[in-house]
Amino acid sequence: MSLPVITVEQMREWEKATWATGQTETEVIRRVGLVIARRAMQLTRPADLVLILAGKGHNGDDARAARSI
């Protein structure tokens, strides 16, 4: 499975465009957390433990949002 890799500059441009539409950081982080949690549940069994590792910035926020689901 290949995943796209984007630069920090590309991410900042995406964030700027997203905030310009009126979406809030909180809402985007909540949605990303939900997607992460759903995918983790697809890839694991109910009794499995999942270790979440996240980088700097909003990655940690996304990970915390996924953990709470």
PyMOL CGO cylinders between C-alpha atoms (Angstrom):
from pymol import cmd
from pymol.cgo import CYLINDER

trace = [
    CYLINDER, 0.00, 0.00, 0.00, 1.58, 3.27, -1.03, 0.3, 1, 1, 1, 1, 1, 1,
    CYLINDER, 1.58, 3.27, -1.03, 0.82, 6.48, 0.77, 0.3, 1, 1, 1, 1, 1, 1,
    CYLINDER, 0.82, 6.48, 0.77, 1.32, 9.94, -0.67, 0.3, 1, 1, 1, 1, 1, 1,
    CYLINDER, 1.32, 9.94, -0.67, 4.01, 12.01, 0.98, 0.3, 1, 1, 1, 1, 1, 1,
    CYLINDER, 4.01, 12.01, 0.98, 3.71, 15.75, 1.00, 0.3, 1, 1, 1, 1, 1, 1,
    CYLINDER, 3.71, 15.75, 1.00, 6.09, 18.47, 2.02, 0.3, 1, 1, 1, 1, 1, 1,
    CYLINDER, 6.09, 18.47, 2.02, 5.62, 20.78, 4.99, 0.3, 1, 1, 1, 1, 1, 1,
    CYLINDER, 5.62, 20.78, 4.99, 4.99, 23.62, 2.53, 0.3, 1, 1, 1, 1, 1, 1,
    CYLINDER, 4.99, 23.62, 2.53, 2.25, 21.60, 0.78, 0.3, 1, 1, 1, 1, 1, 1,
    CYLINDER, 2.25, 21.60, 0.78, 0.62, 20.81, 4.12, 0.3, 1, 1, 1, 1, 1, 1,
    CYLINDER, 0.62, 20.81, 4.12, 0.66, 24.45, 5.16, 0.3, 1, 1, 1, 1, 1, 1,
    CYLINDER, 0.66, 24.45, 5.16, -0.97, 25.42, 1.86, 0.3, 1, 1, 1, 1, 1, 1,
    CYLINDER, -0.97, 25.42, 1.86, -3.64, 22.72, 2.36, 0.3, 1, 1, 1, 1, 1, 1,
    CYLINDER, -3.64, 22.72, 2.36, -4.30, 23.98, 5.91, 0.3, 1, 1, 1, 1, 1, 1,
    CYLINDER, -4.30, 23.98, 5.91, -4.52, 27.58, 4.72, 0.3, 1, 1, 1, 1, 1, 1,
    CYLINDER, -4.52, 27.58, 4.72, -7.04, 26.60, 2.02, 0.3, 1, 1, 1, 1, 1, 1,
    CYLINDER, -7.04, 26.60, 2.02, -9.03, 24.51, 4.53, 0.3, 1, 1, 1, 1, 1, 1,
    CYLINDER, -9.03, 24.51, 4.53, -9.27, 27.31, 7.10, 0.3, 1, 1, 1, 1, 1, 1,
    CYLINDER, -9.27, 27.31, 7.10, -10.33, 29.71, 4.31, 0.3, 1, 1, 1, 1, 1, 1,
    CYLINDER, -10.33, 29.71, 4.31, -13.43, 27.55, 3.75, 0.3, 1, 1, 1, 1, 1, 1,
    CYLINDER, -13.43, 27.55, 3.75, -14.49, 28.16, 7.34, 0.3, 1, 1, 1, 1, 1, 1,
    CYLINDER, -14.49, 28.16, 7.34, -13.59, 24.73, 8.69, 0.3, 1, 1, 1, 1, 1, 1,
    CYLINDER, -13.59, 24.73, 8.69, -12.05, 24.85, 12.13, 0.3, 1, 1, 1, 1, 1, 1,
    CYLINDER, -12.05, 24.85, 12.13, -8.92, 23.06, 13.26, 0.3, 1, 1, 1, 1, 1, 1,
    CYLINDER, -8.92, 23.06, 13.26, -10.99, 21.29, 15.90, 0.3, 1, 1, 1, 1, 1, 1,
    CYLINDER, -10.99, 21.29, 15.90, -13.44, 19.90, 13.34, 0.3, 1, 1, 1, 1, 1, 1,
    CYLINDER, -13.44, 19.90, 13.34, -10.71, 18.76, 10.96, 0.3, 1, 1, 1, 1, 1, 1,
    CYLINDER, -10.71, 18.76, 10.96, -8.80, 17.08, 13.81, 0.3, 1, 1, 1, 1, 1, 1,
    CYLINDER, -8.80, 17.08, 13.81, -11.99, 15.33, 14.96, 0.3, 1, 1, 1, 1, 1, 1,
    CYLINDER, -11.99, 15.33, 14.96, -12.66, 14.02, 11.44, 0.3, 1, 1, 1, 1, 1, 1,
    CYLINDER, -12.66, 14.02, 11.44, -9.07, 12.86, 10.94, 0.3, 1, 1, 1, 1, 1, 1,
    CYLINDER, -9.07, 12.86, 10.94, -9.16, 11.08, 14.31, 0.3, 1, 1, 1, 1, 1, 1,
    CYLINDER, -9.16, 11.08, 14.31, -12.33, 9.28, 13.27, 0.3, 1, 1, 1, 1, 1, 1,
    CYLINDER, -12.33, 9.28, 13.27, -10.77, 8.13, 9.98, 0.3, 1, 1, 1, 1, 1, 1,
    CYLINDER, -10.77, 8.13, 9.98, -7.64, 6.91, 11.79, 0.3, 1, 1, 1, 1, 1, 1,
    CYLINDER, -7.64, 6.91, 11.79, -9.68, 5.02, 14.39, 0.3, 1, 1, 1, 1, 1, 1,
    CYLINDER, -9.68, 5.02, 14.39, -11.92, 3.38, 11.79, 0.3, 1, 1, 1, 1, 1, 1,
    CYLINDER, -11.92, 3.38, 11.79, -8.92, 2.24, 9.76, 0.3, 1, 1, 1, 1, 1, 1,
    CYLINDER, -8.92, 2.24, 9.76, -7.18, 0.87, 12.85, 0.3, 1, 1, 1, 1, 1, 1,
    CYLINDER, -7.18, 0.87, 12.85, -10.33, -1.12, 13.67, 0.3, 1, 1, 1, 1, 1, 1,
    CYLINDER, -10.33, -1.12, 13.67, -10.38, -2.54, 10.14, 0.3, 1, 1, 1, 1, 1, 1,
    CYLINDER, -10.38, -2.54, 10.14, -6.77, -3.67, 10.43, 0.3, 1, 1, 1, 1, 1, 1,
    CYLINDER, -6.77, -3.67, 10.43, -6.98, -5.22, 13.90, 0.3, 1, 1, 1, 1, 1, 1,
    CYLINDER, -6.98, -5.22, 13.90, -9.03, -7.65, 15.93, 0.3, 1, 1, 1, 1, 1, 1,
    CYLINDER, -9.03, -7.65, 15.93, -11.16, -6.55, 18.92, 0.3, 1, 1, 1, 1, 1, 1,
    CYLINDER, -11.16, -6.55, 18.92, -8.69, -7.76, 21.57, 0.3, 1, 1, 1, 1, 1, 1,
    CYLINDER, -8.69, -7.76, 21.57, -5.61, -6.27, 19.87, 0.3, 1, 1, 1, 1, 1, 1,
    CYLINDER, -5.61, -6.27, 19.87, -3.70, -3.42, 21.45, 0.3, 1, 1, 1, 1, 1, 1,
    CYLINDER, -3.70, -3.42, 21.45, -2.79, -0.51, 19.20, 0.3, 1, 1, 1, 1, 1, 1,
    CYLINDER, -2.79, -0.51, 19.20, 0.25, 1.68, 19.74, 0.3, 1, 1, 1, 1, 1, 1,
    CYLINDER, 0.25, 1.68, 19.74, -0.20, 5.15, 18.33, 0.3, 1, 1, 1, 1, 1, 1,
    CYLINDER, -0.20, 5.15, 18.33, 2.96, 7.07, 17.46, 0.3, 1, 1, 1, 1, 1, 1,
    CYLINDER, 2.96, 7.07, 17.46, 2.69, 10.62, 16.22, 0.3, 1, 1, 1, 1, 1, 1,
    CYLINDER, 2.69, 10.62, 16.22, 5.01, 13.38, 15.18, 0.3, 1, 1, 1, 1, 1, 1,
    CYLINDER, 5.01, 13.38, 15.18, 4.97, 17.06, 15.95, 0.3, 1, 1, 1, 1, 1, 1,
    CYLINDER, 4.97, 17.06, 15.95, 2.19, 19.55, 15.38, 0.3, 1, 1, 1, 1, 1, 1,
    CYLINDER, 2.19, 19.55, 15.38, -1.33, 18.44, 14.67, 0.3, 1, 1, 1, 1, 1, 1,
    CYLINDER, -1.33, 18.44, 14.67, -0.24, 14.81, 14.22, 0.3, 1, 1, 1, 1, 1, 1,
    CYLINDER, -0.24, 14.81, 14.22, -0.37, 14.46, 17.98, 0.3, 1, 1, 1, 1, 1, 1,
    CYLINDER, -0.37, 14.46, 17.98, -3.81, 16.08, 18.06, 0.3, 1, 1, 1, 1, 1, 1,
    CYLINDER, -3.81, 16.08, 18.06, -5.01, 13.65, 15.38, 0.3, 1, 1, 1, 1, 1, 1,
    CYLINDER, -5.01, 13.65, 15.38, -3.62, 10.70, 17.36, 0.3, 1, 1, 1, 1, 1, 1,
    CYLINDER, -3.62, 10.70, 17.36, -5.31, 11.86, 20.57, 0.3, 1, 1, 1, 1, 1, 1,
    CYLINDER, -5.31, 11.86, 20.57, -8.61, 12.23, 18.69, 0.3, 1, 1, 1, 1, 1, 1,
    CYLINDER, -8.61, 12.23, 18.69, -8.27, 8.68, 17.30, 0.3, 1, 1, 1, 1, 1, 1,
    CYLINDER, -8.27, 8.68, 17.30, -7.46, 7.32, 20.76, 0.3, 1, 1, 1, 1, 1, 1,
    CYLINDER, -7.46, 7.32, 20.76, -10.67, 8.71, 22.21, 0.3, 1, 1, 1, 1, 1, 1,
    CYLINDER, -10.67, 8.71, 22.21, -12.92, 6.89, 19.71, 0.3, 1, 1, 1, 1, 1, 1,
]
cmd.load_cgo(trace, "trace")
